[in-house]
């Protein structure tokens, strides 16, 4: 049986959604249980990701607002 293009796209979207959902669940469950030691005390993985994102965002904003061309 030959699958149509719409069926292939639907299957790919379903597989993509399932993999993303599994990754999100694994990340949330794994990060809420385990605390990672660091220089500022113990933090979970989600807090570390938010701090890394904030540092990247701040550096990007600094470059956009710098006076040098």
Buried (B, 14 or more C-beta within 10 A) or exposed (E): EEEEEEEEEEEEEEEEEEEEEEEEEEEEEEBEEEEEEEEEEEBBBEBEEEEEEEEEEEEEEEEEEEEEE
